[in-house]
């Protein structure tokens, strides 16, 4: 059998990137901006979304949520109570129980997303501080939640994730009086790993700092689409 | 710790370029900043490649060390820790170490292609 070497010289995630671009085109056509929200499990993504979507912080902006989980609709059920469009995407349902969302999974959810009725799609990724950073889904912006109970060294341990995001929401600051954590050091460590990242100090529980998060979402919603 | 996901992504990209031919080897370039453990990647590769045109294909790799260059003072350094804030206060970019590329693959020619060459 004759063998041939084929030069490819392409990113190994090329197959995913191609689908992400297709997603992006579809979002652009419907004039929907997309935020990919990531974090470790339990950092407070769903509570943050509840808080920012539950009040009038976003004003006239029409937001929807794509909820990624390995299984179950616990988070989607919570958000549906806010009477906003929520679509559940389970990676355990035909996607091998993946620990992250990828472009193909999001593509499969497109027909069930009410894109014509929203301006901003918030994608709550599967709780995981590693894999979601690798897979583009067709988003306009990537943000992450890091809670103060996770310690100050997370940015140095998971630089891939902290470098992938333009916004780091430091959540659960209501707990600071009970912790030994030096929040300034956490912010400094984010800055070491990703000097361009913006940090917001937030408590999804009390609502402190939520307006700044809402302002950032509104800023993303107003962005002019650039090529994916 | 994300090597399973990555090996699946590699498989998708390799199969796209293999164009229906059996693959016997895959050569990759992996940057240190990608936090990939090569042994783990090879372990998962063997599993995800099963029952595909890549079954039994060898996954080979070349590692690239991480390097940063400050955009302000242009100082360049090798990255031990992932620190991109320069001592001068400037922001540094990764100039090497973020690679995760399939450089080439080795494929078996299709039967009809061999005949055509004779």
Interface residues (C-beta under 8 A of the other chain):
Chain A: X1 X2 X3 X4 X5 X6 X7 X8 X9 X10 X11 X12 X13 X14 X15 X16 X98 X99 X100 X102 X130 X131 X134 X135 X156 X159 X160 X163 X191 X192 X193 X194 X195 X196
Chain B: X1 X2 X5 X6 X9 X10 X12 X13 X14 X16 X17 X18 X24 X28 X33 X34 X35 X81 X82 X83 X84 X85 X91 X92 X100 X101 X102 X103 X104 X105 X106 X107 X108 X109 X113 X114 X117
